[in-house]
Amino acid sequence: MDQADEVRALIRQLAPVANGYDDEVPLIGPSGLGFDSVRVVELLLLCEERFGVKLAIEELLADASTVLDGALVISKVGSKVGS
């Protein structure tokens, strides 16, 4: 499992919807997974703990409108730390 897959698993853990979804589903708002600012912070904390990275909520909110975007943003930060 690569880092993006691990991030997807963390998102699934926090997702307030029971049914499946794909990578293009928005993270925030009622048309997507319904993440609010508290849920986004929870995701950031889980990722910081899991990958040992420090993330800015602004970066995630600006660049991560979908599940795939979120996974890629967090994976990029983790890759920089691991290099």
Phi and psi in degrees as GROMACS dihedral restraints (atoms count N, CA, C in turn):
[ dihedral_restraints ]
;  ai    aj    ak    al  type     phi  dphi    fc
    3     4     5     6     1   -85.6    20    10
    4     5     6     7     1   176.6    20    10
    6     7     8     9     1   -62.0    20    10
    7     8     9    10     1   -40.1    20    10
    9    10    11    12     1   -62.2    20    10
   10    11    12    13     1   -39.3    20    10
   12    13    14    15     1   -65.3    20    10
   13    14    15    16     1   -38.1    20    10
   15    16    17    18     1   -65.1    20    10
   16    17    18    19     1   -38.8    20    10
   18    19    20    21     1   -64.8    20    10
   19    20    21    22     1   -42.8    20    10
   21    22    23    24     1   -57.8    20    10
   22    23    24    25     1   -40.3    20    10
   24    25    26    27     1   -64.0    20    10
   25    26    27    28     1   -40.1    20    10
   27    28    29    30     1   -65.2    20    10
   28    29    30    31     1   -39.9    20    10
   30    31    32    33     1   -63.1    20    10
   31    32    33    34     1   -43.5    20    10
   33    34    35    36     1   -60.7    20    10
   34    35    36    37     1   -37.5    20    10
   36    37    38    39     1   -61.6    20    10
   37    38    39    40     1   -35.6    20    10
   39    40    41    42     1   -94.7    20    10
   40    41    42    43     1   -13.2    20    10
   42    43    44    45     1   -64.1    20    10
   43    44    45    46     1   128.3    20    10
   45    46    47    48     1   -81.9    20    10
   46    47    48    49     1    14.3    20    10
   48    49    50    51     1  -113.7    20    10
   49    50    51    52     1   143.1    20    10
   51    52    53    54     1   -85.9    20    10
   52    53    54    55     1   -32.8    20    10
   54    55    56    57     1   -81.6    20    10
   55    56    57    58     1   165.9    20    10
   57    58    59    60     1   -69.7    20    10
   58    59    60    61     1   165.7    20    10
   60    61    62    63     1  -154.1    20    10
   61    62    63    64     1   164.6    20    10
   63    64    65    66     1  -111.4    20    10
   64    65    66    67     1  -177.4    20    10
   66    67    68    69     1   -66.6    20    10
   67    68    69    70     1   -19.4    20    10
   69    70    71    72     1   -90.8    20    10
   70    71    72    73     1     0.8    20    10
   72    73    74    75     1   -71.7    20    10
   73    74    75    76     1   132.3    20    10
   75    76    77    78     1   -62.7    20    10
   76    77    78    79     1   142.5    20    10
   78    79    80    81     1   -73.5    20    10
   79    80    81    82     1   -41.5    20    10
   81    82    83    84     1  -106.2    20    10
   82    83    84    85     1   140.1    20    10
   84    85    86    87     1   100.6    20    10
   85    86    87    88     1   165.0    20    10
   87    88    89    90     1   -70.6    20    10
   88    89    90    91     1   -20.4    20    10
   90    91    92    93     1   -81.5    20    10
   91    92    93    94     1    -6.0    20    10
   93    94    95    96     1  -123.2    20    10
   94    95    96    97     1  -131.0    20    10
   96    97    98    99     1   -82.4    20    10
   97    98    99   100     1    -9.7    20    10
   99   100   101   102     1    79.3    20    10
  100   101   102   103     1    18.4    20    10
  102   103   104   105     1   -62.4    20    10
  103   104   105   106     1   136.6    20    10
  105   106   107   108     1  -110.1    20    10
  106   107   108   109     1  -175.5    20    10
  108   109   110   111     1   -62.3    20    10
  109   110   111   112     1   -34.6    20    10
  111   112   113   114     1   -65.2    20    10
  112   113   114   115     1   -43.2    20    10
  114   115   116   117     1   -65.9    20    10
  115   116   117   118     1   -36.4    20    10
  117   118   119   120     1   -64.8    20    10
  118   119   120   121     1   -42.4    20    10
  120   121   122   123     1   -63.2    20    10
  121   122   123   124     1   -39.9    20    10
  123   124   125   126     1   -59.8    20    10
  124   125   126   127     1   -42.9    20    10
  126   127   128   129     1   -62.1    20    10
  127   128   129   130     1   -44.6    20    10
  129   130   131   132     1   -58.6    20    10
  130   131   132   133     1   -45.4    20    10
  132   133   134   135     1   -64.7    20    10
  133   134   135   136     1   -41.7    20    10
  135   136   137   138     1   -61.4    20    10
  136   137   138   139     1   -42.9    20    10
  138   139   140   141     1   -68.8    20    10
  139   140   141   142     1   -39.7    20    10
  141   142   143   144     1   -61.3    20    10
  142   143   144   145     1   -42.4    20    10
  144   145   146   147     1   -68.3    20    10
  145   146   147   148     1   -44.5    20    10
  147   148   149   150     1   -69.3    20    10
  148   149   150   151     1   -43.4    20    10
  150   151   152   153     1  -105.8    20    10
  151   152   153   154     1    -5.4    20    10
  153   154   155   156     1    68.1    20    10
  154   155   156   157     1    34.2    20    10
  156   157   158   159     1  -117.1    20    10
  157   158   159   160     1   159.7    20    10
  159   160   161   162     1  -111.0    20    10
  160   161   162   163     1   123.3    20    10
  162   163   164   165     1  -117.7    20    10
  163   164   165   166     1   145.0    20    10
  165   166   167   168     1   -96.0    20    10
  166   167   168   169     1   131.3    20    10
  168   169   170   171     1   -58.4    20    10
  169   170   171   172     1   -33.9    20    10
  171   172   173   174     1   -61.2    20    10
  172   173   174   175     1   -39.9    20    10
  174   175   176   177     1   -64.2    20    10
  175   176   177   178     1   -45.2    20    10
  177   178   179   180     1   -65.9    20    10
  178   179   180   181     1   -44.8    20    10
  180   181   182   183     1   -66.2    20    10
  181   182   183   184     1   -35.3    20    10
  183   184   185   186     1   -74.9    20    10
  184   185   186   187     1   -36.1    20    10
  186   187   188   189     1  -109.7    20    10
  187   188   189   190     1    -3.7    20    10
  189   190   191   192     1  -124.3    20    10
  190   191   192   193     1    78.3    20    10
  192   193   194   195     1   -85.6    20    10
  193   194   195   196     1   -22.0    20    10
  195   196   197   198     1  -122.8    20    10
  196   197   198   199     1   170.5    20    10
  198   199   200   201     1   -56.1    20    10
  199   200   201   202     1   -46.9    20    10
  201   202   203   204     1   -62.5    20    10
  202   203   204   205     1   -45.2    20    10
  204   205   206   207     1   -58.5    20    10
  205   206   207   208     1   -44.9    20    10
  207   208   209   210     1   -60.1    20    10
  208   209   210   211     1   -44.2    20    10
  210   211   212   213     1   -62.7    20    10
  211   212   213   214     1   -40.5    20    10
  213   214   215   216     1   -70.6    20    10
  214   215   216   217     1   -41.6    20    10
  216   217   218   219     1   -59.4    20    10
  217   218   219   220     1   -48.9    20    10
  219   220   221   222     1   -67.6    20    10
  220   221   222   223     1   -37.4    20    10
  222   223   224   225     1   -64.6    20    10
  223   224   225   226     1   -40.1    20    10
  225   226   227   228     1   -61.8    20    10
  226   227   228   229     1   -44.6    20    10
  228   229   230   231     1   -62.5    20    10
  229   230   231   232     1   -43.7    20    10
  231   232   233   234     1   -64.1    20    10
  232   233   234   235     1   -35.9    20    10
  234   235   236   237     1   -66.3    20    10
  235   236   237   238     1   -39.6    20    10
  237   238   239   240     1   -63.8    20    10
  238   239   240   241     1   -38.5    20    10
  240   241   242   243     1   -69.4    20    10
  241   242   243   244     1   -38.2    20    10
  243   244   245   246     1   -74.9    20    10
  244   245   246   247     1   -14.5    20    10
